[in-house]
Amino acid sequence: MFKPGDLVIISDDCDIQNFAGRTAIIVKSVGQDATDHSHGFYYQLHFADGNTHIFTHRELALLSKAERKENENR
């Protein structure tokens, strides 16, 4: 499970070119899918260019190949 403040690095070889190689910070958890209790969490991400997007836990794992950097300063 991701937490607010986690840094997500999207892999360079991501099939969605709009996100390939980008870095984002998880701003907040925005809920859970009632039909998927194991990985149905939704997260709001803030990208360096100022854009925000909402992804599911599963989408984040696929986009970033589960690569995640934790904020060590909390």
C-alpha positions in Angstrom: 0.0 0.0 0.0 1.3 3.5 -0.9 1.2 6.4 1.6 1.0 10.1 1.1 4.5 11.5 0.5 5.8 8.4 -1.3 7.8 9.1 -4.4 6.7 7.1 -7.5 9.1 6.7 -10.4 7.4 5.6 -13.5 9.6 3.4 -15.7 11.1 4.7 -18.9 9.7 1.8 -20.9 6.1 2.4 -19.7 3.6 1.7 -22.6 1.7 4.9 -21.8 4.1 7.5 -23.3 2.4 10.4 -21.5 3.7 9.0 -18.2 7.0 7.3 -19.2 10.0 8.4 -17.2 8.0 10.8 -15.0 8.2 11.2 -11.3 5.3 11.9 -9.0 4.5 12.2 -5.3 1.4 10.6 -3.8 -0.7 13.4 -2.3 -3.4 11.4 -0.7 -5.5 8.2 -0.8 -8.8 9.0 -2.3 -10.8 5.9 -1.4 -11.2 2.2 -2.0 -13.1 0.1 -4.6 -15.8 -1.8 -2.8 -15.3 -4.7 -5.1 -11.5 -5.1 -4.7 -10.5 -5.1 -1.0 -6.9 -6.3 -1.6 -5.6 -3.7 -4.2 -8.6 -1.4 -4.9 -7.1 1.7 -3.4 -7.1 5.0 -5.3 -4.3 7.6 -5.0 -4.0 11.1 -6.2 -0.5 11.8 -7.7 1.1 15.2 -8.2 3.6 15.4 -11.1 6.5 17.9 -11.4 4.7 19.8 -14.2 1.8 20.6 -11.8 -0.6 18.0 -13.2 -2.5 15.7 -10.9 -3.9 12.2 -11.8 -5.7 9.5 -9.9 -4.5 5.9 -10.2 -5.4 2.7 -8.6 -2.9 0.7 -6.6 -2.8 -1.9 -9.4 -2.2 0.8 -12.1 0.7 2.3 -10.1 2.3 -1.1 -9.7 2.1 -1.7 -13.4 3.3 1.8 -14.5 6.2 1.8 -12.1 6.9 -1.9 -12.1 6.3 -1.7 -8.4 9.3 0.6 -8.0 8.7 2.9 -5.1 10.9 5.2 -3.1 9.8 6.1 0.5 10.1 9.6 1.9 12.8 9.1 4.5 12.3 12.5 6.1 8.9 11.8 7.8 
